């Protein structure tokens, strides 16, 4: 039975507490609901047969996501420490899991806040008339538009040249882009101001950052449904293609999506729940957070796809109008006699009477389906596709500002969890000198992260960010989560864990949770991990480079990673997780050498020596 | 005498009758010194589109005469100097400009282009059209100068945001510093009371303060004999 003494910390210092339950829940929801809910889930839904994708997604949520979530919230709340302290308590040999969590949170914070900095850059630029990505700038002597912009599109040019100033390949690093450094400094300053007083200020900030995205999504939903082409986009998104369920790739992507979406294995959720009182029903919290996260994903895809449908419709009409103009000019037909509606009839009659002249015009084939198929995910969706759609909407500045503030709120609330996963373990490891106030320590960590993130402000920064995203933000998490669940289910013991849960929530976990923790979730995690690594190993390590001198510009050039870059990729994947076996070996060595010194103690047993007492408490 | 006068009158009449015919031959599609004009009224104005008729054509010739006057800075050009031909229902037509001094001489293409470019804005506005809907094929519209403000707008927004954030950080740091000082002052005053109580505590023989250390068992006081 757990002793009452576990309520207080060993130093007698009071652990910070949440002001109320709402702040805690909003922080967890804000951490889980991030940019991926808006720009990854709708894309997956679209390419994997619309409504049919929901089936593997919900299955993965119920059997993998919710048990992991419940597990993390429960151990954080019970053991009242950050990730390193928690895993040290469960088993000293598995303390490496906490270290790995912290290292991975560190790496993710680096590139995630850079994305937030990009969002801020676009937000600052949305306060202009006309929007800077709506037209090409003039070249030096004002004779024409910049060639790179004319060959691609103004939106692409603004993203690749005026925002990133991207280099043609990874070997060329380019220089620091000062406007990016400025945006990055703003992003880190805003993160710092929310972290100044720890969860006291975070708890206030999440009232805005966690709720504002829903408001904006609703506004976009109402606006988007009134735009032409919205229904085509929605039908395209949600039309289920049941055949796709036979493809194992779909199940793999659903499992990875739910896993990364819930932000488990960061250590942030453990830290947040450690500030709770122990008598809190974390089962309800876990189910609530998981369900709201998935519901947000589904809710967000509706306005996103309505707007993408509108964009496809606009592109289709523009394409047709180009053809109509060509035909009108060639055959001197009265202005506006050919319209979008009767284009087909006119085309057929003209092609019948003057086929050679019509073919000389080189008319484009305009197909709405092709435009709908041009989907994108990630930064491509937000900074290229969506910005293009916004230009065509009346009142573009308002929609651009709203959209980027929403992305900013989503990114900021996720950054809270990322940074918390670094700060709390460092506090619990007592690596903070006594004389240093918390505010100064947080400032030092933020400054350190800002300086390290300056690599993403170089010309080749986007390529490095993609590497971090694919190699750090994927396999290490799967490994950490797998060890987490094995540690709690088998090493800590499901019986002891059920006792703890009974102490906290008032009732023992039912058979569903036990079966999931013992069998289903570890198995699913293992299968997903192996399959993911296998798929990654099969795809050649290449990246898409933006090279204006490329033959097929504006298509991106597919280049292989240089060897030294590939070595860095492998290091990024393995170094965080290498701490798990390293710490285990270290503890093993310490324990074996420690046993020799302990034998001398046992010769003169002193029942009042505190070390024995401490040993009894932990094991 | 009378015969001479009649001859002169016949010659003048012939000349006057022949002049337009001569002028018509000057205006041909693909003429070397002519330009083709293409007008899309319905595209530009939609519901408020006006119909293209002879009056509108008269206005066009008058505007072109205006453009030539403005370019050469003379007042010799008239509506008659602008010849129009080959009108289609698109609406498109060809036009040439003849010199007011010599009706058989055409103004060169380059000069006409410069005149049109100089007064393009006025010509467009006369017809409520734009560069795209009133096309002079071969004369490219000069690109609009982009509005370049002295300070880029994004810097202004950034300045406001970063100023607010730094002000907030300083405010929060100062307030937490003040809070800590207040706590320390409070604890120092409590510390005085604690010392007094500790003196009394020792007298009673029971330690009331501090954390009860369960590591120590009480049987230490009474040794087993």
Interface residues (C-beta under 8 A of the other chain):
Chain A: X5 X12 X120 X121 X123 X124 X125 X127 X128 X137 X138 X142 X143 X144 X145 X182 X183 X185 X186 X189 X190 X192 X193 X196 X197 X201 X328 X329 X332 X333 X334 X335 X336 X437 X439 X607 X608 X610 X613
Chain B: X38 X39 X40 X41 X42 X43 X88 X89 X90 X91 X92 X143 X145 X146 X153 X154 X155 X156 X157 X158 X161 X162 X165 X166 X168 X169 X172 X173 X176 X180 X211 X214 X215 X216 X217 X220
